[in-house]
Amino acid sequence: MKHNNELPNNHFRKTAIRFKTWFNQPARKAARKENRKIKGKKLYPMPINKLRPIVRCQTIRHNTRERLGRGFTPEECKAAGLEYTYARKLGISVDLRRRNKNQESFDQNVERIKTYMSKVTVYSDRAQARSSGAVQHKGKVMPLKKKEVIVEAIKAEEIAKLN
């Protein structure tokens, strides 16, 4: 330990067994893409994704924001005129654990199911769907539309009147 030399501070034990490598990331990406294609062909003419309800985000900070939830309640399906078991077959997601807490969101989701049902065409089999030229829907089913905030401009004199 003489002279102005660096103290030995070796960093060994960097073998690939001890930590996880991600060299297979591009291959996994390609595999996921291929699996999505296979799933799409398997589900034809059904939409790839299911219809989801509109729910409020949790906590006081975020509850002014709406997002897509996990699934509709059986009560919402019943109010829309569907049994929840049949609704699942039509590509409507159902969550048996969710509870309806207010009438506004309940009515909003019932209306959402009714709108979806008005747009859906039910075929007896795949051959009939193919012959009629059915197109499979890709992406989110009935995505949320952001509400545009309308801001009106007023004159400086009007601000003085308000104070």
N, C-alpha and C positions, 0 to 999 in steps of 0.2 A: 504494500500500500504506500509505496514511496512516490514522490514526485507529483506533478500536477496532472495525474491521469484520472480518467473517468472511473468512478466506482463501478464494479460489475453489477449490472442491472439487466440481466438477460430476460427476454420474453420468449420462453419456449412454450411447448405444448399447443402449438397452433396446427393441429392435425385436423383433417376434414371430418374425422369421426366425432370430435368433441363439439363441433358446432354445425348448424344446418346451413348448407349451401343452396343457392337458388339458381343454379345453372340450368335447371330444367324449366325455368319460367316461360320462355318462348314456346317450348313444346306443349306446356300445359295450356297456354293461351290458344294454340291451334287446336288442341283436343277439345277445349270448351266450345270453340266455334263450331267444330264438327258435330259435337253432341247437340248443340242448339239446332243445327240443320236437321239432324236425325229426329229430334223431338218434334220439330215443326211438321215434318213429313208424316210422322206417326199420328199427330193430332188432327191433320187435315180433315175437314174444313173448319174445325174448331179454332178459335183464336188461341194464340200461343199463351197469352197471359189471361188471368181471370179478372172479372169486374170486381172492384174493391169499393168499400163505402167511404164517404167523406167523414172524417173525425177531426176533433180538435187536438192540438198538441197539449202535452201535460204542463203543469205548473203555471203560476200566475204570469210569469215572464212571457211564456210562449203561447198561452191559450187563445190569443187573438188570431193565431195562424191556423189554417186548415191544411190537412194532409190526407193522403189515402191510407185507410186502415187495413187491418188484416182480413176482416170478413163481416158480412151483414149478420144481424141477429135473426133467429127464427121468426120473431115477431114482425120484423120488417118484411121478411119474405111472405109471411102470411097476409099482411096488410096489402101487399102488392098482388095477392092472388096466386101465390105459389107455395107448394110444400118445400121445405128447405132441402129435402133429399133430391127432389126434382130440380131445384135451382142449381144444385152442385153439378148436375149432369149438363146443364145449359151453360156452364162456364161462369157461374156466379159464386164467389167465395163466401163461405158461411163460417162464422166463428161462434161456437156455442157458449163461450165464456163471456163474451161482451154483453154489457147491459145498456139499455136505453135510459139516459138520465134526463133528457128533455124532449119536448114535443117537436121543437123546430128541427133538430137534427134527425129525429125519427121520420118526420114528413119529407125532409130533404132526401133521405136515403130511399124511402119508398118511391118517391118520384124518380130517383135515379134508376131503380130497378125497372120501373114501368117504361122509362125512356129506352133503356137497353132492350127490353122485350119487344118494343115497337120496331127496333132496328134489326133484330135477329131473325134469321130464316132457319127453321128447323127442317132438316132433311131426314128421310127414313134411313138412308144408307149413303156410303161414300160414292158409290157409282152414280146415284141420282145427283149428288152435289157436283161431281165432276162434269156430268153431262149438262147441267144447268150453268156451268161456268162460274162456280163459286170461288171467290178470292179470299184467301186466309188473311185475317187481320194480324199484323205484326206490331209490336210495341204495346204501350199501355192502352187498356180499353177505357174509353171515355176519360182522358186525363183531365186533371184540374185546370181550369182557366184562371189566370191571375186577374183579379179585379183591378182595373185601372183607377187610380185616385185622380179625381177631377179637381184641379186647383184653379180658383177664379182670381183674377187680378183685380185689385181695387186701387183707387187713387189715394194719394197721400192725404188729401183733405178729408176723405172719408174715415181714415184712421184716426185723425184728430177728433172727429165727431164721436167715434166709439169710446174714446177715453174721456 
